[in-house]
Amino acid sequence: MVQNTGAADPSVVEQRVEEVWRDVLGMPEGGQHLTFFELHGQSISAVRIVGRLEDELGVTVDFGLLFEDPDLATFTKAVVALTS
């Protein structure tokens, strides 16, 4: 579940989501196709991602979304959808 707390420029949201994903999960260059679990995501990683997105974008993302094992594009699309 994603909760919208305000509109934001989609390109800014996409950039921030990728930065958070890359930082928390240590995504290598060219690793955009790797999923949350392929990047060794765990519950603490989910907490860090969700917390940072809330702090930086004011967006509330349900932890369960990450446990559906999305890749970066899928996760970003979901986050952008809640900010529009």
MOPAC internal coordinates of N, CA, C and O (Angstrom, degrees):
PM7 1SCF
backbone

  N    0.0000 0     0.00 0     0.00 0    0    0    0
  C    1.4505 1     0.00 0     0.00 0    1    0    0
  C    1.5098 1   109.34 1     0.00 0    2    1    0
  O    1.2310 1   121.24 1   -43.16 1    3    2    1
  N    1.3182 1   115.23 1   136.84 1    3    2    1
  C    1.4511 1   120.73 1   178.63 1    5    3    2
  C    1.5207 1   107.52 1  -122.25 1    6    5    3
  O    1.2310 1   120.75 1   -41.12 1    7    6    5
  N    1.3009 1   116.17 1   138.88 1    7    6    5
  C    1.4649 1   119.97 1  -179.58 1    9    7    6
  C    1.5165 1   108.66 1  -119.71 1   10    9    7
  O    1.2310 1   120.71 1   -51.03 1   11   10    9
  N    1.3210 1   116.25 1   128.97 1   11   10    9
  C    1.4514 1   122.45 1  -179.89 1   13   11   10
  C    1.5203 1   109.89 1   -85.45 1   14   13   11
  O    1.2310 1   120.74 1   -52.08 1   15   14   13
  N    1.3162 1   116.18 1   127.92 1   15   14   13
  C    1.4578 1   119.81 1   176.98 1   17   15   14
  C    1.5157 1   111.21 1  -115.76 1   18   17   15
  O    1.2310 1   119.83 1  -168.19 1   19   18   17
  N    1.3410 1   117.93 1    11.81 1   19   18   17
  C    1.4564 1   121.20 1   178.11 1   21   19   18
  C    1.5041 1   111.55 1   152.18 1   22   21   19
  O    1.2310 1   120.69 1   -28.90 1   23   22   21
  N    1.3365 1   116.29 1   151.10 1   23   22   21
  C    1.4549 1   121.34 1  -179.42 1   25   23   22
  C    1.5280 1   110.22 1   -74.22 1   26   25   23
  O    1.2310 1   121.27 1   -33.72 1   27   26   25
  N    1.3212 1   115.17 1   146.28 1   27   26   25
  C    1.4566 1   121.10 1   177.98 1   29   27   26
  C    1.5201 1   108.30 1  -145.72 1   30   29   27
  O    1.2310 1   120.71 1   -23.46 1   31   30   29
  N    1.3266 1   116.24 1   156.54 1   31   30   29
  C    1.4572 1   122.31 1   177.60 1   33   31   30
  C    1.5307 1   108.11 1   -64.22 1   34   33   31
  O    1.2310 1   119.97 1   -58.62 1   35   34   33
  N    1.3381 1   117.67 1   121.38 1   35   34   33
  C    1.4725 1   120.52 1  -177.35 1   37   35   34
  C    1.5248 1   113.60 1   -55.71 1   38   37   35
  O    1.2310 1   119.52 1   143.36 1   39   38   37
  N    1.3226 1   118.53 1   -36.64 1   39   38   37
  C    1.4626 1   119.47 1  -178.80 1   41   39   38
  C    1.5300 1   111.45 1   -67.40 1   42   41   39
  O    1.2310 1   120.73 1   145.32 1   43   42   41
  N    1.3302 1   116.21 1   -34.68 1   43   42   41
  C    1.4686 1   120.61 1   177.27 1   45   43   42
  C    1.5281 1   109.74 1   -68.39 1   46   45   43
  O    1.2310 1   121.01 1   137.15 1   47   46   45
  N    1.3233 1   115.68 1   -42.85 1   47   46   45
  C    1.4693 1   120.48 1   178.70 1   49   47   46
  C    1.5307 1   109.84 1   -61.63 1   50   49   47
  O    1.2310 1   120.34 1   132.49 1   51   50   49
  N    1.3284 1   116.96 1   -47.51 1   51   50   49
  C    1.4636 1   120.66 1   179.88 1   53   51   50
  C    1.5188 1   111.34 1   -57.79 1   54   53   51
  O    1.2310 1   120.52 1   136.25 1   55   54   53
  N    1.3161 1   116.62 1   -43.75 1   55   54   53
  C    1.4668 1   121.04 1  -179.72 1   57   55   54
  C    1.5262 1   111.04 1   -63.51 1   58   57   55
  O    1.2310 1   120.27 1   134.10 1   59   58   57
  N    1.3326 1   117.09 1   -45.90 1   59   58   57
  C    1.4694 1   120.00 1  -178.82 1   61   59   58
  C    1.5184 1   111.12 1   -65.57 1   62   61   59
  O    1.2310 1   120.39 1   138.37 1   63   62   61
  N    1.3468 1   116.87 1   -41.63 1   63   62   61
  C    1.4646 1   119.74 1   179.65 1   65   63   62
  C    1.5261 1   109.47 1   -60.65 1   66   65   63
  O    1.2310 1   120.40 1   134.54 1   67   66   65
  N    1.3279 1   116.83 1   -45.46 1   67   66   65
  C    1.4704 1   118.98 1   179.54 1   69   67   66
  C    1.5214 1   111.22 1   -62.66 1   70   69   67
  O    1.2310 1   119.87 1   138.82 1   71   70   69
  N    1.3259 1   117.85 1   -41.18 1   71   70   69
  C    1.4618 1   120.63 1   179.62 1   73   71   70
  C    1.5279 1   111.29 1   -62.46 1   74   73   71
  O    1.2310 1   120.56 1   135.84 1   75   74   73
  N    1.3225 1   116.54 1   -44.16 1   75   74   73
  C    1.4684 1   120.61 1   179.49 1   77   75   74
  C    1.5270 1   109.96 1   -65.31 1   78   77   75
  O    1.2310 1   120.46 1   133.59 1   79   78   77
  N    1.3293 1   116.72 1   -46.41 1   79   78   77
  C    1.4756 1   122.47 1  -179.96 1   81   79   78
  C    1.5344 1   109.65 1   -58.31 1   82   81   79
  O    1.2310 1   120.89 1   131.12 1   83   82   81
  N    1.3286 1   115.91 1   -48.88 1   83   82   81
  C    1.4668 1   121.34 1  -178.44 1   85   83   82
  C    1.5300 1   110.62 1   -62.34 1   86   85   83
  O    1.2310 1   120.34 1   136.18 1   87   86   85
  N    1.3251 1   116.96 1   -43.82 1   87   86   85
  C    1.4622 1   121.59 1  -177.71 1   89   87   86
  C    1.5279 1   111.86 1   -67.74 1   90   89   87
  O    1.2310 1   120.46 1   130.36 1   91   90   89
  N    1.3138 1   116.72 1   -49.64 1   91   90   89
  C    1.4672 1   120.15 1  -175.44 1   93   91   90
  C    1.5266 1   111.93 1   -71.48 1   94   93   91
  O    1.2310 1   120.58 1   137.95 1   95   94   93
  N    1.3327 1   116.50 1   -42.05 1   95   94   93
  C    1.4706 1   119.96 1  -175.38 1   97   95   94
  C    1.5233 1   113.72 1   -95.11 1   98   97   95
  O    1.2310 1   119.84 1   173.96 1   99   98   97
  N    1.3176 1   117.91 1    -6.04 1   99   98   97
  C    1.4580 1   120.52 1   179.63 1  101   99   98
  C    1.5203 1   112.30 1    64.11 1  102  101   99
  O    1.2310 1   120.53 1  -140.78 1  103  102  101
  N    1.3378 1   116.59 1    39.22 1  103  102  101
  C    1.4562 1   120.57 1  -177.26 1  105  103  102
  C    1.5250 1   110.26 1   -62.99 1  106  105  103
  O    1.2310 1   120.20 1   -53.08 1  107  106  105
  N    1.3308 1   117.21 1   126.92 1  107  106  105
  C    1.4598 1   119.98 1   178.54 1  109  107  106
  C    1.5292 1   111.33 1   -76.17 1  110  109  107
  O    1.2310 1   120.51 1   -17.89 1  111  110  109
  N    1.3158 1   116.64 1   162.11 1  111  110  109
  C    1.4652 1   120.94 1   174.50 1  113  111  110
  C    1.5212 1   108.14 1   -55.22 1  114  113  111
  O    1.2310 1   120.51 1   -43.48 1  115  114  113
  N    1.3161 1   116.63 1   136.52 1  115  114  113
  C    1.4653 1   120.83 1   179.95 1  117  115  114
  C    1.5155 1   113.87 1    77.21 1  118  117  115
  O    1.2310 1   120.18 1  -172.40 1  119  118  117
  N    1.3319 1   117.26 1     7.60 1  119  118  117
  C    1.4599 1   120.75 1  -176.60 1  121  119  118
  C    1.5163 1   114.55 1   -97.59 1  122  121  119
  O    1.2310 1   120.17 1  -161.42 1  123  122  121
  N    1.3318 1   117.29 1    18.58 1  123  122  121
  C    1.4528 1   120.77 1  -176.42 1  125  123  122
  C    1.5273 1   112.79 1   -61.41 1  126  125  123
  O    1.2310 1   119.99 1   155.64 1  127  126  125
  N    1.3162 1   117.63 1   -24.36 1  127  126  125
  C    1.4644 1   121.54 1  -178.81 1  129  127  126
  C    1.5312 1   112.57 1   -81.26 1  130  129  127
  O    1.2310 1   120.13 1   167.63 1  131  130  129
  N    1.3216 1   117.35 1   -12.37 1  131  130  129
  C    1.4617 1   120.69 1  -178.81 1  133  131  130
  C    1.5220 1   110.38 1   -73.94 1  134  133  131
  O    1.2310 1   120.82 1   -38.96 1  135  134  133
  N    1.3204 1   116.05 1   141.04 1  135  134  133
  C    1.4548 1   120.74 1  -178.32 1  137  135  134
  C    1.5323 1   111.11 1   -86.62 1  138  137  135
  O    1.2310 1   121.91 1    -9.23 1  139  138  137
  N    1.3233 1   113.94 1   170.77 1  139  138  137
  C    1.4599 1   121.15 1   179.36 1  141  139  138
  C    1.5313 1   111.36 1   -50.86 1  142  141  139
  O    1.2310 1   120.11 1   131.53 1  143  142  141
  N    1.3219 1   117.40 1   -48.47 1  143  142  141
  C    1.4623 1   119.93 1  -178.27 1  145  143  142
  C    1.5220 1   112.44 1   -75.15 1  146  145  143
  O    1.2310 1   119.83 1   147.99 1  147  146  145
  N    1.3253 1   117.94 1   -32.01 1  147  146  145
  C    1.4699 1   120.17 1   176.29 1  149  147  146
  C    1.5284 1   110.74 1   -64.69 1  150  149  147
  O    1.2310 1   120.78 1   153.76 1  151  150  149
  N    1.3299 1   116.11 1   -26.24 1  151  150  149
  C    1.4599 1   121.27 1   176.06 1  153  151  150
  C    1.5300 1   111.42 1   -90.53 1  154  153  151
  O    1.2310 1   121.00 1  -165.23 1  155  154  153
  N    1.3382 1   115.68 1    14.77 1  155  154  153
  C    1.4628 1   123.76 1   177.86 1  157  155  154
  C    1.5241 1   112.58 1    64.69 1  158  157  155
  O    1.2310 1   121.24 1  -146.69 1  159  158  157
  N    1.3457 1   115.23 1    33.31 1  159  158  157
  C    1.4510 1   120.07 1   175.86 1  161  159  158
  C    1.5241 1   110.43 1   -65.31 1  162  161  159
  O    1.2310 1   121.18 1   -39.50 1  163  162  161
  N    1.3180 1   115.36 1   140.50 1  163  162  161
  C    1.4590 1   122.80 1   179.06 1  165  163  162
  C    1.5293 1   107.86 1  -133.94 1  166  165  163
  O    1.2310 1   120.64 1    -0.88 1  167  166  165
  N    1.3106 1   116.38 1   179.12 1  167  166  165
  C    1.4584 1   119.27 1  -177.60 1  169  167  166
  C    1.5288 1   111.91 1   -59.04 1  170  169  167
  O    1.2310 1   119.61 1   142.73 1  171  170  169
  N    1.3186 1   118.35 1   -37.27 1  171  170  169
  C    1.4636 1   119.93 1   179.13 1  173  171  170
  C    1.5275 1   110.44 1   -66.62 1  174  173  171
  O    1.2310 1   120.55 1   145.34 1  175  174  173
  N    1.3354 1   116.56 1   -34.66 1  175  174  173
  C    1.4668 1   120.20 1   176.06 1  177  175  174
  C    1.5221 1   110.04 1   -64.45 1  178  177  175
  O    1.2310 1   120.50 1   137.77 1  179  178  177
  N    1.3204 1   116.65 1   -42.23 1  179  178  177
  C    1.4646 1   121.09 1   179.16 1  181  179  178
  C    1.5248 1   110.22 1   -61.97 1  182  181  179
  O    1.2310 1   120.10 1   137.61 1  183  182  181
  N    1.3129 1   117.41 1   -42.39 1  183  182  181
  C    1.4623 1   121.80 1   179.07 1  185  183  182
  C    1.5313 1   109.83 1   -61.57 1  186  185  183
  O    1.2310 1   120.69 1   136.16 1  187  186  185
  N    1.3133 1   116.29 1   -43.84 1  187  186  185
  C    1.4674 1   120.11 1  -179.15 1  189  187  186
  C    1.5268 1   111.59 1   -65.87 1  190  189  187
  O    1.2310 1   120.09 1   136.74 1  191  190  189
  N    1.3392 1   117.44 1   -43.26 1  191  190  189
  C    1.4677 1   121.07 1   179.68 1  193  191  190
  C    1.5170 1   110.35 1   -63.23 1  194  193  191
  O    1.2310 1   120.61 1   128.48 1  195  194  193
  N    1.3204 1   116.43 1   -51.52 1  195  194  193
  C    1.4707 1   121.12 1  -178.26 1  197  195  194
  C    1.5273 1   110.39 1   -61.26 1  198  197  195
  O    1.2310 1   119.94 1   137.16 1  199  198  197
  N    1.3074 1   117.72 1   -42.84 1  199  198  197
  C    1.4595 1   121.65 1   179.91 1  201  199  198
  C    1.5140 1   112.65 1   -63.41 1  202  201  199
  O    1.2310 1   120.65 1   136.14 1  203  202  201
  N    1.3080 1   116.37 1   -43.86 1  203  202  201
  C    1.4671 1   119.39 1   179.77 1  205  203  202
  C    1.5219 1   111.70 1   -67.00 1  206  205  203
  O    1.2310 1   120.30 1   139.73 1  207  206  205
  N    1.3337 1   117.04 1   -40.27 1  207  206  205
  C    1.4603 1   119.28 1   179.07 1  209  207  206
  C    1.5286 1   110.72 1   -64.28 1  210  209  207
  O    1.2310 1   120.92 1   142.61 1  211  210  209
  N    1.3178 1   115.85 1   -37.39 1  211  210  209
  C    1.4655 1   119.16 1   177.25 1  213  211  210
  C    1.5246 1   110.34 1   -66.07 1  214  213  211
  O    1.2310 1   120.45 1   134.90 1  215  214  213
  N    1.3212 1   116.74 1   -45.10 1  215  214  213
  C    1.4656 1   120.99 1   179.99 1  217  215  214
  C    1.5272 1   112.40 1   -65.68 1  218  217  215
  O    1.2310 1   120.50 1   136.01 1  219  218  217
  N    1.3255 1   116.65 1   -43.99 1  219  218  217
  C    1.4597 1   121.14 1  -172.01 1  221  219  218
  C    1.5249 1   114.17 1   -87.02 1  222  221  219
  O    1.2310 1   120.38 1   149.66 1  223  222  221
  N    1.3323 1   116.87 1   -30.34 1  223  222  221
  C    1.4655 1   119.81 1  -176.05 1  225  223  222
  C    1.5218 1   113.55 1  -119.30 1  226  225  223
  O    1.2310 1   120.29 1   170.44 1  227  226  225
  N    1.3183 1   117.05 1    -9.56 1  227  226  225
  C    1.4558 1   120.25 1  -177.08 1  229  227  226
  C    1.5180 1   112.93 1    69.51 1  230  229  227
  O    1.2310 1   120.34 1  -151.79 1  231  230  229
  N    1.3222 1   116.96 1    28.21 1  231  230  229
  C    1.4601 1   123.15 1  -176.83 1  233  231  230
  C    1.5235 1   109.04 1  -111.33 1  234  233  231
  O    1.2310 1   120.76 1   -46.93 1  235  234  233
  N    1.3191 1   116.16 1   133.07 1  235  234  233
  C    1.4558 1   120.94 1   176.88 1  237  235  234
  C    1.5239 1   108.81 1  -100.26 1  238  237  235
  O    1.2310 1   120.99 1   -63.48 1  239  238  237
  N    1.3198 1   115.70 1   116.52 1  239  238  237
  C    1.4622 1   122.10 1  -179.86 1  241  239  238
  C    1.5243 1   107.78 1  -113.58 1  242  241  239
  O    1.2310 1   120.39 1   -47.19 1  243  242  241
  N    1.3078 1   116.86 1   132.81 1  243  242  241
  C    1.4645 1   122.02 1   177.66 1  245  243  242
  C    1.5296 1   108.87 1   -70.31 1  246  245  243
  O    1.2310 1   120.58 1   -46.55 1  247  246  245
  N    1.3280 1   116.49 1   133.45 1  247  246  245
  C    1.4653 1   121.19 1   178.51 1  249  247  246
  C    1.5232 1   111.46 1   -55.86 1  250  249  247
  O    1.2310 1   120.56 1   146.90 1  251  250  249
  N    1.3149 1   116.54 1   -33.10 1  251  250  249
  C    1.4594 1   121.32 1  -177.67 1  253  251  250
  C    1.5140 1   113.24 1   -57.00 1  254  253  251
  O    1.2310 1   120.37 1   150.51 1  255  254  253
  N    1.3183 1   116.90 1   -29.49 1  255  254  253
  C    1.4632 1   120.12 1   178.71 1  257  255  254
  C    1.5256 1   110.88 1   -59.40 1  258  257  255
  O    1.2310 1   120.36 1   139.85 1  259  258  257
  N    1.3156 1   116.91 1   -40.15 1  259  258  257
  C    1.4674 1   120.14 1   179.47 1  261  259  258
  C    1.5224 1   111.70 1   -69.47 1  262  261  259
  O    1.2310 1   120.34 1   149.58 1  263  262  261
  N    1.3207 1   116.95 1   -30.42 1  263  262  261
  C    1.4627 1   119.79 1  -179.71 1  265  263  262
  C    1.5298 1   112.72 1   -80.18 1  266  265  263
  O    1.2310 1   120.78 1   178.89 1  267  266  265
  N    1.3556 1   116.11 1    -1.11 1  267  266  265
  C    1.4568 1   120.54 1   169.84 1  269  267  266
  C    1.5267 1   109.62 1   -83.34 1  270  269  267
  O    1.2310 1   120.06 1  -178.72 1  271  270  269
  N    1.3255 1   117.48 1     1.28 1  271  270  269
  C    1.4613 1   126.61 1   174.45 1  273  271  270
  C    1.5302 1   113.81 1    63.32 1  274  273  271
  O    1.2310 1   120.19 1  -127.70 1  275  274  273
  N    1.3496 1   117.24 1    52.30 1  275  274  273
  C    1.4635 1   119.08 1   179.57 1  277  275  274
  C    1.5280 1   112.31 1   -76.21 1  278  277  275
  O    1.2310 1   121.22 1   -22.54 1  279  278  277
  N    1.3314 1   115.27 1   157.46 1  279  278  277
  C    1.4539 1   119.13 1   166.55 1  281  279  278
  C    1.5343 1   106.77 1   -87.58 1  282  281  279
  O    1.2310 1   120.42 1    -1.09 1  283  282  281
  N    1.3249 1   116.80 1   178.91 1  283  282  281
  C    1.4596 1   120.35 1  -175.94 1  285  283  282
  C    1.5234 1   111.94 1   -59.85 1  286  285  283
  O    1.2310 1   119.90 1   134.90 1  287  286  285
  N    1.3277 1   117.79 1   -45.10 1  287  286  285
  C    1.4642 1   120.90 1  -177.36 1  289  287  286
  C    1.5222 1   111.63 1   -61.88 1  290  289  287
  O    1.2310 1   120.44 1   136.69 1  291  290  289
  N    1.3134 1   116.76 1   -43.31 1  291  290  289
  C    1.4640 1   121.32 1  -179.28 1  293  291  290
  C    1.5251 1   110.72 1   -65.72 1  294  293  291
  O    1.2310 1   120.75 1   136.08 1  295  294  293
  N    1.3167 1   116.18 1   -43.92 1  295  294  293
  C    1.4617 1   120.31 1   179.85 1  297  295  294
  C    1.5293 1   110.68 1   -66.00 1  298  297  295
  O    1.2310 1   120.70 1   136.09 1  299  298  297
  N    1.3283 1   116.27 1   -43.91 1  299  298  297
  C    1.4599 1   120.56 1   179.70 1  301  299  298
  C    1.5185 1   111.27 1   -60.66 1  302  301  299
  O    1.2310 1   120.69 1   136.95 1  303  302  301
  N    1.3135 1   116.29 1   -43.05 1  303  302  301
  C    1.4780 1   121.04 1   179.37 1  305  303  302
  C    1.5270 1   110.17 1   -58.61 1  306  305  303
  O    1.2310 1   120.13 1   137.50 1  307  306  305
  N    1.3250 1   117.36 1   -42.50 1  307  306  305
  C    1.4550 1   121.43 1   179.88 1  309  307  306
  C    1.5268 1   111.35 1   -65.26 1  310  309  307
  O    1.2310 1   120.33 1   138.92 1  311  310  309
  N    1.3336 1   116.98 1   -41.08 1  311  310  309
  C    1.4610 1   120.41 1  -179.81 1  313  311  310
  C    1.5259 1   110.44 1   -68.86 1  314  313  311
  O    1.2310 1   119.88 1   137.06 1  315  314  313
  N    1.3208 1   117.83 1   -42.94 1  315  314  313
  C    1.4564 1   121.07 1   178.63 1  317  315  314
  C    1.5372 1   110.30 1   -60.58 1  318  317  315
  O    1.2310 1   120.45 1   140.79 1  319  318  317
  N    1.3245 1   116.75 1   -39.21 1  319  318  317
  C    1.4566 1   120.85 1  -179.46 1  321  319  318
  C    1.5219 1   111.92 1   -60.15 1  322  321  319
  O    1.2310 1   119.99 1   146.09 1  323  322  321
  N    1.3152 1   117.63 1   -33.91 1  323  322  321
  C    1.4563 1   118.78 1   179.78 1  325  323  322
  C    1.4946 1   114.42 1   -82.60 1  326  325  323
  O    1.2310 1   119.95 1   171.14 1  327  326  325
  N    1.3067 1   117.70 1    -8.86 1  327  326  325
  C    1.4628 1   119.80 1   178.32 1  329  327  326
  C    1.5182 1   112.73 1  -100.25 1  330  329  327
  O    1.2310 1   120.15 1   177.57 1  331  330  329
  N    1.3311 1   117.32 1    -2.43 1  331  330  329
  C    1.4734 1   119.08 1  -177.44 1  333  331  330
  C    1.5179 1   111.86 1  -101.02 1  334  333  331
  O    1.2310 1   120.10 1   180.00 1  335  334  333

